[in-house]
Amino acid sequence: MSAVDELVSPAIDFLLETPLVKDRSGVSLQKQLHERIRGAILDGRFPSGCRLPGSRALAVALGISRNSVTAVYELLGAEGFIEPSRQGTRVTELEQRNGARRGIRRPPAYPVSNRATLIRGTQLGAADTLSLRPGVPALARFPLSAWKHCLDRAIRTAGASGLGYGDPQGELALRKAIMRHLAVARGVRCAPDQVVITEGAQEALSLCVRLVTNPGDNAWVEEPGYRGAKTAFICGDLDVVPIRVDQDGLCIADLAWERHTPRLIYTTPSHQYPTGAVLTVSRRLDLIANAQAHGAWIIEDDYDSEYRHSGEPIGAMQGLVPHSPVLYVGTFSKTLFPSLRLGFLVMPEALLDKACALLRETLRGGHRYEQLALAEFIESGQFGRHLGRMRRLYRRRQDALRAALTVHLTVPHTITGGDSGMHLTIKLPVDCSDVRIAVAARQYDMAPMPLSRFALKPQAQDNGLVLGYGNTSESLFVPLVKQLARLIQADRRGANL
């Protein structure tokens, strides 16, 4: 017997003496044997060069068929753990295992990208069901039966062909339905070939970055503003420049165009997120004119302007000026439900030819049944009726939340926004911490978001809470606001929350 064989004989005894167990959680005897030998090799009990028992002897010892042992040896050989030799089957040399035996116990510190280190953890984890969470629609009010009918019809009509890859830009039926809806509801000018279906608005933002920017370009974002846009820009290796918003939306200093000339500008003009400001028409026209003069593109994120609560809907910026440099982004996460994961991008005509190759190489056209179902949902009028019901519901819920804040939130505060959407923002005194209050609220099943977390460079005016009312019943607002008021007062006193 060789020195290696003598060294491993206790391990071989362990392998033979430990019985295999039949029906162990459905794991076959063959798989058990494979895992046992593989584990013994990886942890060093079977060192490199040691000879394994013959398949016949091992089968007899373990009380299993020789075919099972042979199959295990063949699989281990294919994986590179063992190899046949004139003296029998032996364990191969494994560098990683030998490194571990030399004393390398702790894994190395693997590097990550610079962009990954720049992304702050701005979102406090919260389930959709928590009260006051912004961005969540009234899930229980969605017409599931009507949606199921559209989905069943899409599956029957498309059949097995719907299981394959679709058009990278998305199903033509859905692009046409979106085009027609946007023309009437939002004043957007486009043709079906300008519409790209994406996996939510976030993919649309990332697609914009890939389409029109290069690493190191300046990208302007609203401050405070949507975190997803900042993340998309950081992941695109862009230099993110925060631009302050006021009561009239994005407020751009004249010198900014020369000092930080942008390649891409992100804005939510119809309902600024999260302050609720509306970008005035004079600022819209000025923004478009300056973007054209400086060769910049504008992303118009129209995430929830379908829910306008006072007056007529505010038209999209995209349709103000012919041939404007506006990439229009929309999503169905707010108007329908988040897990649908369908959004869209309306590209300017000037981008069509140049974008064609990129779209076909990077997109694959999935969710085909859902896209076809959504097309019918829109064309049949179900979408419009659902929007009407939700507008009325959200108007009632906002009124109830405002009333509760007026009566029960006695700490000095200012409410901003409210003309559209599913959230209100309250500004709080600087002697309390919106982050601490938001964290404490989790203990009471509330999920308001701290306003300061929406800013790259928070200022005193960014201290506040963003309160979502879309998925919270009107009957809950009074007790919720009372508890929130107690948390704010306790934080101002420095009490233990």
ZAMARGU-4260 file (C-alpha; in steps of 0.2 Angstrom, whole numbers, plus 5000, padded with zeros to 4 digits):
<rodrens>
0) 5000/5000/5000 | 5007/5017/4995 | 5009/5031/5008 | 4994/5040/5001 | 4983/5025/5002
5) 4989/5022/5020 | 4985/5041/5024 | 4967/5040/5017 | 4962/5023/5024 | 4953/5030/5039
10) 4943/5041/5026 | 4939/5025/5016 | 4933/5016/5031 | 4922/5031/5035 | 4915/5030/5017
15) 4911/5012/5019 | 4905/5011/5036 | 4892/5025/5036 | 4877/5018/5028 | 4867/5027/5014
20) 4849/5030/5019 | 4835/5026/5007 | 4821/5039/5003 | 4830/5053/5013 | 4820/5068/5007
25) 4819/5061/4990 | 4838/5061/4988 | 4843/5045/4978 | 4857/5033/4985 | 4867/5038/4970
30) 4866/5056/4973 | 4870/5053/4992 | 4886/5043/4987 | 4891/5057/4975 | 4889/5071/4988
35) 4899/5061/5001 | 4914/5057/4989 | 4914/5074/4982 | 4913/5082/5000 | 4927/5071/5006
40) 4938/5076/4991 | 4935/5095/4994 | 4938/5095/5012 | 4954/5085/5011 | 4949/5068/5018
45) 4952/5061/5002 | 4969/5069/4997 | 4976/5071/4979 | 4982/5054/4972 | 4973/5043/4984
50) 4965/5027/4977 | 4946/5024/4978 | 4939/5007/4981 | 4934/4998/4965 | 4916/5000/4960
55) 4911/4981/4963 | 4919/4981/4981 | 4911/4998/4985 | 4894/4992/4979 | 4895/4977/4989
60) 4900/4986/5005 | 4887/4999/5003 | 4873/4987/4998 | 4869/4996/4982 | 4870/4991/4963
65) 4887/4992/4954 | 4878/5002/4941 | 4875/5016/4954 | 4893/5017/4959 | 4899/5016/4941
70) 4888/5031/4937 | 4894/5041/4952 | 4912/5038/4947 | 4908/5043/4929 | 4900/5059/4935
75) 4915/5063/4947 | 4927/5060/4932 | 4917/5071/4921 | 4918/5085/4935 | 4937/5082/4936
80) 4937/5076/4954 | 4944/5058/4950 | 4953/5050/4935 | 4957/5032/4931 | 4975/5025/4932
85) 4983/5008/4930 | 4982/5006/4949 | 4963/5010/4949 | 4953/5026/4951 | 4962/5040/4960
90) 4958/5058/4966 | 4965/5072/4955 | 4975/5087/4960 | 4964/5101/4966 | 4973/5118/4968
95) 4959/5127/4977 | 4957/5113/4989 | 4976/5112/4992 | 4976/5131/4995 | 4963/5129/5009
100) 4974/5115/5017 | 4989/5127/5017 | 4979/5138/5029 | 4969/5150/5018 | 4953/5151/5028
105) 4946/5168/5025 | 4940/5173/5007 | 4949/5187/4999 | 4942/5204/4998 | 4935/5204/4980
110) 4934/5221/4972 | 4918/5229/4966 | 4916/5242/4953 | 4917/5261/4958 | 4899/5264/4953
115) 4893/5251/4965 | 4902/5260/4980 | 4894/5276/4974 | 4876/5270/4976 | 4869/5273/4993
120) 4856/5262/5002 | 4843/5275/5001 | 4827/5264/5003 | 4821/5258/5019 | 4815/5240/5016
125) 4796/5240/5017 | 4782/5228/5011 | 4769/5234/4999 | 4756/5231/5013 | 4763/5243/5025
130) 4753/5259/5027 | 4759/5276/5020 | 4771/5268/5009 | 4773/5279/4993 | 4772/5273/4976
135) 4760/5258/4979 | 4743/5259/4971 | 4727/5252/4978 | 4731/5234/4975 | 4715/5227/4981
140) 4705/5238/4969 | 4713/5231/4953 | 4700/5222/4942 | 4708/5205/4943 | 4694/5196/4934
145) 4694/5208/4919 | 4713/5206/4918 | 4712/5187/4919 | 4700/5188/4905 | 4712/5198/4894
150) 4727/5187/4899 | 4717/5171/4895 | 4712/5178/4878 | 4730/5182/4874 | 4736/5165/4878
155) 4722/5157/4868 | 4725/5169/4853 | 4744/5168/4853 | 4745/5150/4857 | 4763/5142/4858
160) 4770/5156/4848 | 4769/5167/4863 | 4782/5157/4871 | 4796/5162/4860 | 4806/5178/4858
165) 4796/5193/4852 | 4800/5209/4844 | 4814/5218/4854 | 4804/5234/4855 | 4789/5224/4861
170) 4772/5218/4854 | 4766/5229/4840 | 4748/5228/4847 | 4754/5236/4864 | 4764/5249/4856
175) 4750/5255/4845 | 4738/5255/4860 | 4751/5265/4870 | 4753/5277/4856 | 4734/5280/4854
180) 4732/5282/4873 | 4746/5294/4875 | 4740/5305/4860 | 4723/5307/4869 | 4728/5307/4887
185) 4745/5315/4887 | 4747/5325/4871 | 4762/5314/4866 | 4767/5314/4848 | 4774/5298/4842
190) 4772/5283/4830 | 4772/5264/4835 | 4791/5262/4830 | 4796/5276/4842 | 4789/5266/4857
195) 4800/5253/4866 | 4792/5241/4879 | 4803/5239/4894 | 4803/5230/4910 | 4797/5244/4921
200) 4803/5262/4920 | 4820/5258/4928 | 4825/5248/4912 | 4819/5263/4902 | 4830/5274/4911
205) 4845/5263/4909 | 4841/5261/4891 | 4841/5280/4889 | 4859/5280/4897 | 4865/5267/4885
210) 4857/5276/4870 | 4863/5294/4872 | 4878/5295/4885 | 4896/5291/4886 | 4905/5288/4903
215) 4910/5304/4911 | 4896/5314/4903 | 4886/5326/4915 | 4869/5321/4919 | 4857/5332/4929
220) 4845/5326/4941 | 4831/5334/4952 | 4836/5338/4970 | 4827/5331/4979 | 4822/5318/4966
225) 4819/5300/4961 | 4832/5289/4967 | 4831/5277/4953 | 4836/5290/4940 | 4852/5293/4951
230) 4856/5275/4951 | 4854/5273/4933 | 4866/5287/4930 | 4879/5281/4942 | 4878/5264/4934
235) 4881/5272/4918 | 4897/5280/4924 | 4890/5298/4922 | 4894/5313/4933 | 4878/5316/4942
240) 4874/5335/4945 | 4860/5339/4957 | 4849/5353/4951 | 4837/5361/4965 | 4818/5361/4963
245) 4807/5374/4970 | 4788/5377/4969 | 4789/5378/4950 | 4799/5363/4947 | 4817/5361/4941
250) 4826/5378/4944 | 4841/5379/4933 | 4854/5393/4935 | 4860/5401/4919 | 4878/5398/4923
255) 4874/5379/4925 | 4873/5376/4906 | 4891/5382/4904 | 4899/5376/4920 | 4891/5358/4920
260) 4885/5356/4902 | 4874/5341/4902 | 4872/5327/4890 | 4856/5320/4899 | 4843/5329/4910
265) 4831/5320/4921 | 4814/5328/4926 | 4797/5324/4932 | 4788/5340/4925 | 4770/5335/4927
270) 4772/5330/4945 | 4789/5332/4953 | 4794/5317/4963 | 4793/5318/4978 | 4789/5337/4981
275) 4774/5337/4969 | 4779/5353/4960 | 4773/5356/4942 | 4786/5363/4930 | 4779/5379/4922
280) 4777/5380/4904 | 4790/5394/4903 | 4803/5383/4911 | 4798/5369/4900 | 4801/5379/4884
285) 4817/5386/4891 | 4823/5369/4896 | 4820/5362/4878 | 4828/5377/4870 | 4843/5376/4880
290) 4844/5357/4878 | 4844/5359/4859 | 4857/5373/4860 | 4869/5363/4870 | 4866/5346/4862
295) 4858/5338/4878 | 4844/5325/4879 | 4829/5327/4892 | 4821/5312/4900 | 4803/5316/4904
300) 4797/5303/4918 | 4778/5304/4917 | 4776/5291/4931 | 4759/5295/4939 | 4752/5311/4930
305) 4737/5300/4925 | 4730/5304/4942 | 4727/5323/4941 | 4715/5328/4956 | 4712/5346/4952
310) 4708/5354/4935 | 4712/5347/4918 | 4727/5335/4915 | 4744/5344/4912 | 4750/5339/4895
315) 4767/5331/4893 | 4782/5341/4889 | 4786/5329/4874 | 4772/5336/4863 | 4776/5355/4866
320) 4789/5357/4852 | 4791/5347/4836 | 4807/5337/4836 | 4810/5340/4854 | 4825/5331/4862
325) 4814/5322/4874 | 4814/5304/4879 | 4797/5301/4886 | 4796/5287/4900 | 4781/5279/4907
330) 4776/5264/4918 | 4761/5254/4922 | 4767/5250/4940 | 4757/5265/4947 | 4742/5264/4935
335) 4740/5245/4936 | 4751/5235/4948 | 4770/5234/4951 | 4773/5216/4948 | 4767/5218/4930
340) 4785/5225/4927 | 4780/5234/4911 | 4785/5251/4906 | 4789/5260/4890 | 4801/5273/4882
345) 4795/5284/4868 | 4811/5289/4858 | 4813/5305/4848 | 4813/5302/4829 | 4831/5307/4828
350) 4836/5292/4838 | 4827/5279/4828 | 4840/5274/4815 | 4854/5275/4827 | 4845/5265/4841
355) 4840/5251/4830 | 4855/5240/4832 | 4857/5243/4851 | 4839/5238/4854 | 4840/5222/4844
360) 4856/5217/4852 | 4851/5221/4870 | 4833/5218/4871 | 4824/5201/4869 | 4805/5205/4869
365) 4798/5195/4884 | 4782/5195/4894 | 4773/5193/4877 | 4756/5186/4884 | 4756/5200/4897
370) 4759/5213/4883 | 4745/5206/4872 | 4734/5206/4887 | 4738/5224/4891 | 4735/5229/4874
375) 4717/5222/4875 | 4715/5230/4892 | 4719/5247/4885 | 4709/5245/4868 | 4694/5238/4876
380) 4692/5253/4888 | 4695/5244/4904 | 4711/5254/4907 | 4702/5270/4905 | 4688/5265/4917
385) 4701/5259/4930 | 4710/5275/4929 | 4693/5285/4932 | 4689/5274/4947 | 4707/5276/4954
390) 4706/5295/4952 | 4691/5296/4962 | 4697/5284/4976 | 4714/5293/4977 | 4706/5310/4978
395) 4695/5304/4993 | 4711/5296/5001 | 4721/5312/4999 | 4707/5322/5007 | 4706/5310/5021
400) 4725/5311/5024 | 4725/5330/5023 | 4711/5331/5036 | 4720/5320/5048 | 4736/5329/5046
405) 4727/5346/5049 | 4719/5340/5065 | 4732/5328/5073 | 4749/5333/5067 | 4752/5347/5079
410) 4770/5349/5076 | 4774/5364/5063 | 4774/5357/5046 | 4771/5361/5028 | 4762/5350/5015
415) 4768/5350/4997 | 4761/5343/4982 | 4744/5334/4981 | 4737/5340/4964 | 4742/5323/4956
420) 4748/5306/4961 | 4747/5295/4976 | 4758/5304/4989 | 4759/5320/5000 | 4776/5327/5006
425) 4777/5335/5023 | 4791/5347/5028 | 4796/5345/5046 | 4807/5356/5058 | 4825/5354/5058
430) 4826/5349/5076 | 4820/5331/5072 | 4827/5318/5060 | 4816/5312/5046 | 4827/5296/5045
435) 4825/5291/5063 | 4806/5294/5062 | 4804/5284/5047 | 4814/5269/5055 | 4804/5271/5071
440) 4787/5270/5061 | 4792/5253/5054 | 4788/5246/5072 | 4770/5252/5069 | 4768/5245/5052
445) 4770/5262/5043 | 4782/5265/5029 | 4784/5284/5026 | 4800/5288/5017 | 4812/5302/5024
450) 4813/5316/5011 | 4831/5319/5015 | 4835/5302/5007 | 4829/5308/4990 | 4843/5321/4990
455) 4861/5319/4985 | 4866/5334/4995 | 4852/5336/5008 | 4849/5353/5015 | 4838/5359/5030
460) 4823/5361/5018 | 4824/5342/5014 | 4819/5337/5031 | 4802/5329/5030 | 4792/5313/5026
465) 4784/5307/5010 | 4767/5299/5014 | 4759/5287/5002 | 4740/5285/5002 | 4737/5274/4987
470) 4737/5258/4996 | 4730/5264/5013 | 4712/5264/5018 | 4704/5281/5023 | 4698/5274/5039
475) 4717/5271/5045 | 4723/5289/5042 | 4718/5296/5059 | 4726/5283/5070 | 4741/5283/5058
480) 4744/5301/5059 | 4741/5301/5078 | 4755/5288/5080 | 4766/5298/5068 | 4764/5314/5078
485) 4769/5305/5094 | 4785/5298/5085 | 4789/5316/5079 | 4786/5324/5096 | 4797/5310/5104
490) 4811/5313/5092 | 4811/5332/5095 | 4812/5329/5113 | 4826/5317/5111 | 4816/5303/5118
495) 4820/5284/5115 | 4810/5279/5100
</rodrens>
